[in-house]
Amino acid sequence: MIKMSDGTRLYVEVRGEGTPCLYLHGGPGSGSEWMQKLGGNILEKHFKMIYLDQRGVGRSESPRDSDYTLSRQIKDFEEVRKALGFHSWLVLGHSFGGILTMAYWEAHKDDIDGLIFMNCTLCMDASFQESWLPKAIEIIGNKANKTALDPNIKTIDRMMAVFPFLNNDNRWQIFTPQKKYNDIVDSATDYSKHNSDGSKVIFMDEYWRDFRPLTKTVNKPVLFFYGKKDYAIGPKFYKSVHFPDMLLVGADCGHFPFIEAPKILDNALNKYVKMLKRHN
């Protein structure tokens, strides 16, 4: 547990060897536990992984003042880096973690050596409107009401209209072509001890910013990995990102490549490590 400047204690675990790499989980609110358990064998071969449960999530504490602003989250990442004694590091985001990764990059370019996006959105509105919602509406069929179907209604409100009809038996189709992969991910976290207070950031407007225009300004090596059947993000979302120095890798998988397409992910990380060496 590392204590932040506002008194909030965050859960951090360091595993592996090599260049330090901060893992920013998605959800929002999913925690880092299942990525460590299910993807750690791949990630830790290439990097010294820093698994962080964001404030109010997983094994971390909730802030007493309920400060979940993006600027406070970024301050957390920097305070963790300094507490661990790293001069700089890589940042790896998964899913919603792409939003945090881009915001962190914008504020602290000199402290970040490279960026890895694993099945990431950089604009929640685009991913939800163009992929998540259409897939969810397809799944629930005639249960979709007027609110869910109206493109002029705020995206988060349309999502809230869909959620009551999604459950363990059908929502997996948004994330992966095979239910077993979703079940594996769900079973890898002890939710009886899981703090989910931090998931409320999905209702905060600043997290809905479109970070895609910022991609053109990133002057460090980027790996952008996407799933061709990942409807949580959008199979074609990658076409709207434009990093100047980008290794773009797609796999015939859903949202969880570390268990759906581990060899392709491992190979992509191998190539990315070589990119980093050339850049340095």
JOKAVEN-V646561 format. One record per residue. N is the residue number from 1. RES is the residue in one letter. PHI is phi as a letter, one per 20 degrees, with the letter a starting at -180 (none if undefined). PSI is psi in whole degrees, 0 to 359 (* if undefined). OMEGA is omega in whole degrees, -180 to 180 (none if undefined). Layout:
n={N | N}
res={RES | RES}
phi={PHI | PHI}
psi={PSI | PSI}
omega={OMEGA | OMEGA}
This chain:
n={1 | 2 | 3 | 4 | 5 | 6 | 7 | 8 | 9 | 10 | 11 | 12 | 13 | 14 | 15 | 16 | 17 | 18 | 19 | 20 | 21 | 22 | 23 | 24 | 25 | 26 | 27 | 28 | 29 | 30 | 31 | 32 | 33 | 34 | 35 | 36 | 37 | 38 | 39 | 40 | 41 | 42 | 43 | 44 | 45 | 46 | 47 | 48 | 49 | 50 | 51 | 52 | 53 | 54 | 55 | 56 | 57 | 58 | 59 | 60 | 61 | 62 | 63 | 64 | 65 | 66 | 67 | 68 | 69 | 70 | 71 | 72 | 73 | 74 | 75 | 76 | 77 | 78 | 79 | 80 | 81 | 82 | 83 | 84 | 85 | 86 | 87 | 88 | 89 | 90 | 91 | 92 | 93 | 94 | 95 | 96 | 97 | 98 | 99 | 100 | 101 | 102 | 103 | 104 | 105 | 106 | 107 | 108 | 109 | 110 | 111 | 112 | 113 | 114 | 115 | 116 | 117 | 118 | 119 | 120 | 121 | 122 | 123 | 124 | 125 | 126 | 127 | 128 | 129 | 130 | 131 | 132 | 133 | 134 | 135 | 136 | 137 | 138 | 139 | 140 | 141 | 142 | 143 | 144 | 145 | 146 | 147 | 148 | 149 | 150 | 151 | 152 | 153 | 154 | 155 | 156 | 157 | 158 | 159 | 160 | 161 | 162 | 163 | 164 | 165 | 166 | 167 | 168 | 169 | 170 | 171 | 172 | 173 | 174 | 175 | 176 | 177 | 178 | 179 | 180 | 181 | 182 | 183 | 184 | 185 | 186 | 187 | 188 | 189 | 190 | 191 | 192 | 193 | 194 | 195 | 196 | 197 | 198 | 199 | 200 | 201 | 202 | 203 | 204 | 205 | 206 | 207 | 208 | 209 | 210 | 211 | 212 | 213 | 214 | 215 | 216 | 217 | 218 | 219 | 220 | 221 | 222 | 223 | 224 | 225 | 226 | 227 | 228 | 229 | 230 | 231 | 232 | 233 | 234 | 235 | 236 | 237 | 238 | 239 | 240 | 241 | 242 | 243 | 244 | 245 | 246 | 247 | 248 | 249 | 250 | 251 | 252 | 253 | 254 | 255 | 256 | 257 | 258 | 259 | 260 | 261 | 262 | 263 | 264 | 265 | 266 | 267 | 268 | 269 | 270 | 271 | 272 | 273 | 274 | 275 | 276 | 277 | 278 | 279 | 280}
res={M | I | K | M | S | D | G | T | R | L | Y | V | E | V | R | G | E | G | T | P | C | L | Y | L | H | G | G | P | G | S | G | S | E | W | M | Q | K | L | G | G | N | I | L | E | K | H | F | K | M | I | Y | L | D | Q | R | G | V | G | R | S | E | S | P | R | D | S | D | Y | T | L | S | R | Q | I | K | D | F | E | E | V | R | K | A | L | G | F | H | S | W | L | V | L | G | H | S | F | G | G | I | L | T | M | A | Y | W | E | A | H | K | D | D | I | D | G | L | I | F | M | N | C | T | L | C | M | D | A | S | F | Q | E | S | W | L | P | K | A | I | E | I | I | G | N | K | A | N | K | T | A | L | D | P | N | I | K | T | I | D | R | M | M | A | V | F | P | F | L | N | N | D | N | R | W | Q | I | F | T | P | Q | K | K | Y | N | D | I | V | D | S | A | T | D | Y | S | K | H | N | S | D | G | S | K | V | I | F | M | D | E | Y | W | R | D | F | R | P | L | T | K | T | V | N | K | P | V | L | F | F | Y | G | K | K | D | Y | A | I | G | P | K | F | Y | K | S | V | H | F | P | D | M | L | L | V | G | A | D | C | G | H | F | P | F | I | E | A | P | K | I | L | D | N | A | L | N | K | Y | V | K | M | L | K | R | H | N}
phi={none | d | e | e | f | e | n | f | e | d | e | c | c | d | b | n | c | o | f | f | b | e | e | d | f | d | p | f | o | f | n | e | f | f | f | f | f | e | d | g | f | e | f | f | f | d | b | e | e | d | e | d | e | f | g | m | c | m | d | e | e | e | f | f | e | l | e | d | f | f | f | f | f | f | f | g | g | f | f | f | g | f | f | e | n | e | f | b | a | e | c | d | d | c | m | g | g | f | f | f | f | f | f | f | g | f | e | b | g | f | e | c | e | r | c | c | d | d | l | d | e | d | b | f | f | f | f | f | f | e | c | g | f | g | f | f | f | f | f | e | l | f | e | f | e | f | f | f | e | e | f | e | e | g | g | f | f | f | f | f | f | e | g | f | d | d | b | f | e | c | f | g | f | f | e | b | f | c | g | g | f | f | f | f | f | f | e | e | c | e | f | f | d | e | e | d | g | f | f | f | f | f | e | e | g | f | f | e | f | e | e | f | g | f | f | f | e | f | d | c | f | c | d | d | d | c | d | f | c | e | e | f | d | o | g | d | g | g | f | d | d | c | f | f | d | c | e | d | c | d | c | e | b | e | e | c | f | f | d | e | b | f | f | f | f | g | f | f | f | g | f | f | g | f | g | f | f | f | f | e}
psi={128 | 127 | 125 | 169 | 342 | 7 | 350 | 130 | 126 | 141 | 126 | 135 | 133 | 128 | 147 | 181 | 158 | 202 | 131 | 140 | 117 | 129 | 122 | 108 | 168 | 215 | 273 | 143 | 9 | 334 | 170 | 357 | 313 | 330 | 320 | 315 | 320 | 332 | 352 | 324 | 331 | 309 | 319 | 350 | 330 | 331 | 160 | 103 | 135 | 104 | 117 | 128 | 117 | 162 | 134 | 16 | 144 | 242 | 6 | 159 | 159 | 142 | 139 | 328 | 9 | 34 | 101 | 23 | 156 | 321 | 325 | 322 | 315 | 321 | 323 | 312 | 318 | 321 | 326 | 316 | 313 | 323 | 326 | 352 | 24 | 130 | 320 | 172 | 171 | 161 | 129 | 119 | 147 | 132 | 238 | 339 | 341 | 325 | 312 | 321 | 315 | 320 | 320 | 316 | 316 | 324 | 335 | 55 | 321 | 346 | 1 | 125 | 342 | 163 | 138 | 126 | 113 | 107 | 55 | 146 | 147 | 4 | 104 | 322 | 317 | 313 | 317 | 317 | 317 | 342 | 301 | 308 | 311 | 321 | 317 | 319 | 322 | 319 | 315 | 348 | 232 | 2 | 348 | 121 | 184 | 323 | 314 | 327 | 348 | 110 | 348 | 351 | 147 | 136 | 315 | 326 | 324 | 320 | 317 | 331 | 338 | 324 | 319 | 341 | 3 | 137 | 185 | 338 | 345 | 334 | 341 | 334 | 339 | 326 | 327 | 150 | 342 | 125 | 329 | 326 | 320 | 320 | 321 | 315 | 314 | 325 | 354 | 0 | 136 | 90 | 348 | 339 | 17 | 124 | 126 | 13 | 324 | 349 | 346 | 348 | 341 | 341 | 2 | 125 | 325 | 336 | 351 | 8 | 147 | 109 | 0 | 321 | 332 | 341 | 330 | 343 | 354 | 118 | 24 | 160 | 137 | 134 | 122 | 107 | 132 | 158 | 130 | 350 | 29 | 97 | 354 | 323 | 316 | 119 | 337 | 10 | 327 | 335 | 345 | 7 | 143 | 63 | 133 | 321 | 79 | 132 | 111 | 121 | 125 | 146 | 154 | 70 | 178 | 226 | 351 | 68 | 336 | 341 | 340 | 324 | 58 | 323 | 320 | 318 | 315 | 317 | 320 | 319 | 323 | 313 | 322 | 320 | 321 | 323 | 315 | 318 | 320 | 324 | 324 | *}
omega={178 | -176 | 179 | -176 | 177 | 177 | -179 | 179 | -178 | 180 | -180 | 176 | -178 | -178 | 174 | -178 | 176 | -179 | 179 | -176 | 178 | 176 | 177 | -175 | -180 | -178 | -9 | 177 | -175 | -177 | -176 | -171 | -175 | 176 | 178 | -178 | -172 | -179 | -176 | -179 | 177 | -174 | -174 | 172 | -173 | -172 | 166 | -173 | 174 | -180 | -177 | 167 | -177 | -177 | 180 | -176 | 173 | -177 | 179 | 179 | 171 | 177 | -178 | -178 | 180 | 179 | 177 | -179 | 180 | 180 | 179 | 176 | -180 | 177 | 176 | -177 | 180 | 180 | 175 | 180 | -179 | 179 | -180 | 174 | 178 | 178 | 177 | -179 | 171 | 175 | 179 | 177 | 172 | 175 | 177 | 177 | 176 | 177 | -179 | -180 | -180 | 179 | 178 | 178 | -177 | -175 | -172 | -177 | -175 | -178 | -175 | -176 | -179 | -176 | 176 | 178 | 179 | 179 | -173 | 162 | 172 | 177 | -176 | -178 | 180 | -178 | -177 | -178 | -171 | -175 | -175 | -177 | 178 | 179 | 180 | 179 | 176 | -177 | -174 | 174 | -173 | 175 | 179 | -177 | -176 | 179 | -179 | -173 | -174 | -178 | -180 | 178 | -179 | -173 | -177 | 178 | 176 | 178 | -180 | 179 | -179 | -173 | -178 | -177 | 176 | -180 | -177 | -177 | -177 | -172 | 180 | -177 | 176 | -170 | -172 | 179 | -177 | -176 | -176 | -179 | 177 | 179 | 178 | 179 | -179 | -176 | -175 | 178 | 176 | -174 | 177 | 180 | -171 | 175 | -179 | -178 | -176 | 179 | -179 | -179 | 179 | 180 | -179 | -171 | -174 | 178 | 179 | 177 | 175 | -178 | -176 | 178 | -179 | -176 | -179 | -176 | -175 | -175 | 178 | -180 | -178 | 167 | 177 | -176 | -178 | 178 | -178 | 177 | -179 | -177 | 173 | -179 | -176 | -178 | -178 | -178 | -177 | -178 | -177 | 177 | -172 | 175 | -178 | -178 | -170 | 167 | -178 | -178 | 176 | 179 | 180 | -175 | 176 | -169 | -172 | -174 | -179 | 173 | -180 | -177 | -173 | -179 | 179 | 178 | 180 | 179 | 178 | 179 | 175 | 179 | -179 | 177 | 177 | 175 | -180 | -180 | 179 | -178 | -179 | none}
